Amino acid sequence: MIYLDNAATSWPKPEKVYQKMDQFFRKYGANPGRAGHKMAAYAGREIFEVREKLAEFFGAKDSSEIIFTSNATHSLNLGIRGVVEKGDHVITSCLEHNSVIRPLKELERNGIIELSIIGLTESGDLDFDSLKKAIKENTKLIVMTHGSNVTGHIFDIGKIAKLAKEKGVLVMIDAAQTAGILPINLQELPIDMMAFPGHKSLYGPPGTGGLYIRKGIKINPIFAGGTGSKSEELYQPEVWPDKFESGTLNSVGIVGLGAGLDFIKKEGLEQIWEHEYYLTQKFMEGLLSIDKVKVYGPELGKIRTPVVSFNIGEESSSEVGYILDQVFDIAVRSGLHCSPLAHQTIGTFEQGTVRVSFGYFNNIKDVEETLKAIEEIAKEV
Ligand SMILES: Cc1ncc(COP(=O)(O)O)c(C=O)c1O
């Protein structure tokens, strides 16, 4: 099997991730922070260490600014719902995932917020002038993806964050497709919140994710409940990160994520980026030479995430995905990838696209075999 669906979740995970989770779960599977016994204390310490590792990895000032969640969707919902109030205006882009669009559209339909969606320029970049013009008196939040999960476009988050700061607007970045691929330094970028999954390019297991929240931001939790701290209080404690982490944490997943971060540190982010970019470019080069194939997103040679969307003639993307899986044993994703607006933007709302997404464990042979399979399919349709 060739696995090319790393944008959904990375697979396989580094061996150390499996080992760490197995060892931890067998020995220290107690509820962290909920009791004074040794097992719970050990589990709590391990979780603290992963929080510290994440803070260091992203350049957060304080590890209490890192909130553990169950995925990027959870983080984005916390960031959006936690800060907006009735009458606020929110700005987003036309390339967002449903985990951004759906909470925003629901808030808009319920009359809580006004929403502006910014399009792309002819060259496919974010229409920055429109973004600038869209900011008004009641704009509270700009929420935008760092990298598109459909086209591979990368937005200039530094420029977006700088503009937001100048205008006194909060900015949240969806780093679902870039955390663990592109360097992100929160000391250098005036970003207020950043959602990231643990299970994609940070190599943690499914069920892990996080939200960075800059200290000082006025934000409410979306859940209230047991935090293991201030148990005598009937109201949610104000202390971070507890304020946002009610309920038992996914301790086994979080320690797996910690091992994933160790792996990235060992291999080097630059090496990971170079490898995935190389495979992506080789794949695009091959795709562009196949008759009937149309490739979307940034041109060959341009910077992009390791995601390539394509179609073969008018053939349904689901059919192509099905053939790749059933006949060639190649796992890709087809359809709308939970991003209908992105497909409206690139004109593939009806057909969807076939999406190949590379990970660090793919190699050039995977690229060659996949290209061969696509060539064969293209001959038949
Ligand atoms: C750009 C983007 N944002 C958000 C998400 C949601 O991530 P999760 O599956 O961790 O909730 C995804 C998932 O693919 C994504 O690609």
The ligand as a MOL file (V3000), in Angstrom:
LIG
                    3D

  0  0  0     0  0            999 V3000
M  V30 BEGIN CTAB
M  V30 COUNTS 16 16 0 0 0
M  V30 BEGIN ATOM
M  V30 1 C -6.7730 23.3820 6.6480 0
M  V30 2 C -7.4190 22.4840 7.6580 0
M  V30 3 N -7.9970 23.0150 8.7390 0
M  V30 4 C -8.5760 22.2650 9.6730 0
M  V30 5 C -8.6010 20.8930 9.5720 0
M  V30 6 C -9.2470 20.0810 10.6470 0
M  V30 7 O -8.2870 19.3080 11.2870 0
M  V30 8 P -8.7030 18.1430 12.2910 0
M  V30 9 O -8.9920 16.9600 11.4470 0
M  V30 10 O -7.4980 17.9560 13.1490 0
M  V30 11 O -9.8720 18.6000 13.0460 0
M  V30 12 C -8.0240 20.2860 8.4650 0
M  V30 13 C -8.0790 18.8160 8.2890 0
M  V30 14 O -7.7480 18.2680 7.3070 0
M  V30 15 C -7.4090 21.1010 7.4820 0
M  V30 16 O -6.8350 20.5720 6.4170 0
M  V30 END ATOM
M  V30 BEGIN BOND
M  V30 1 1 1 2
M  V30 2 1 2 3
M  V30 3 2 2 15
M  V30 4 2 3 4
M  V30 5 1 4 5
M  V30 6 1 5 6
M  V30 7 2 5 12
M  V30 8 1 6 7
M  V30 9 1 7 8
M  V30 10 2 8 9
M  V30 11 1 8 10
M  V30 12 1 8 11
M  V30 13 1 12 13
M  V30 14 1 12 15
M  V30 15 2 13 14
M  V30 16 1 15 16
M  V30 END BOND
M  V30 END CTAB
M  END
